[in-house]
Amino acid sequence: MTSAPSSLVIATRESRLALWQAEHVRARLQSLGFGVELLGMTTLGDQILDRTLSKVGGKGLFVKELEVALAEGRADLAVHSLKDVPMDLPEGFALACVMAREDPRDAWVSAVCAGLEDLPAGAVVGTSSLRRTVLLRARLAELGRSDVRIEPLRGNLDTRLRKLDEGQYAAIVLAAAGLKRLGLGARIRRVFEPDEMLPSAGQGALGIEIRADRHDLEAALAPLADAATWLCVSAERAVSRALGGSCSMPLAAHAVLAGGTLKLSAAWGDPEGVAPLLRAEGSAEVGDSAQAEALGVRVAADLRAQGAR
Ligand SMILES: NCc1[nH]cc(CCC(=O)O)c1CC(=O)O
């Protein structure tokens, strides 16, 4: 195996969160003795701010331009929020490593109310994801709150918080991980436990993508990988893959590892909002990612047997 170049280039989006994540990887690699430069780029997903992502092409939107930089040799690595990474990468690319997960939970941000329970009459809640919309709707239905409206909320984290602060929404729901990474943890009014609002596959984890032929990078990246996170996200992503996962499907999948046992929960919502929310769970002793994926496939089959398409 050839050794890694002593200087590495990380392709990254230029949102504050993406840059934080790239800097985080840079610091880890520097501590291992590598020189690291960042190559900032704008992706289509960053440019389209007026439409719901699921309508314009989904997860790949944030990844494509970075892959072109990898393919052309302008960059060695691309750092992604794992939940934005498609389940199957295009030919020629590989997910080289998944790092230890930050808080995987969703967060409630509001100056007006402490949670769903005390939303004012007719309140508007903002969220960017179909999964959150479907799970929020289910909670609101349980609470008998047909007066509350859920409205789309796009843009990077700062934009979303600004829209909240301007009063367009009574509350918004975001990933806790992004807020914490940017030092905005104090904005979190409460976090939803996974049994209240099940996170998205890979939420809170960072993935590093490389060109599949770059075996010279494997040794450099090995120390950044987290084995427990890898098992969890392998199961979560397998659920999504088995159901043909895309942003236009409201799907949640979340796994925790305790001892050698992986516990996986998943939920599927009808994009049209007609069918009821479906839930499935499973657990297994797992020692490798193939066993974790097998658990994911089983849980996905359970959802499909209940009617998930
Ligand atoms: N879809 C955008 C996105 N991708 C990753 C995160 C947060 C960080 C993470 O989950 O790792 C966010 C923002 C959000 O969902 O609020």
The ligand as a Gaussian input file, in Angstrom:
#p B3LYP/6-31G(d) Opt

LIG

0 1
 N      -30.300000      18.445000       6.305000
 C      -29.408000      19.490000       6.732000
 C      -28.556000      19.025000       7.849000
 N      -27.635000      18.078000       7.664000
 C      -27.038000      17.835000       8.868000
 C      -27.604000      18.660000       9.810000
 C      -27.283000      18.714000      11.234000
 C      -26.082000      17.951000      11.697000
 C      -26.208000      16.456000      11.659000
 O      -27.300000      15.867000      11.668000
 O      -25.131000      15.829000      11.660000
 C      -28.556000      19.455000       9.172000
 C      -29.384000      20.488000       9.767000
 C      -30.649000      20.001000      10.418000
 O      -31.169000      18.929000      10.067000
 O      -31.173000      20.713000      11.286000

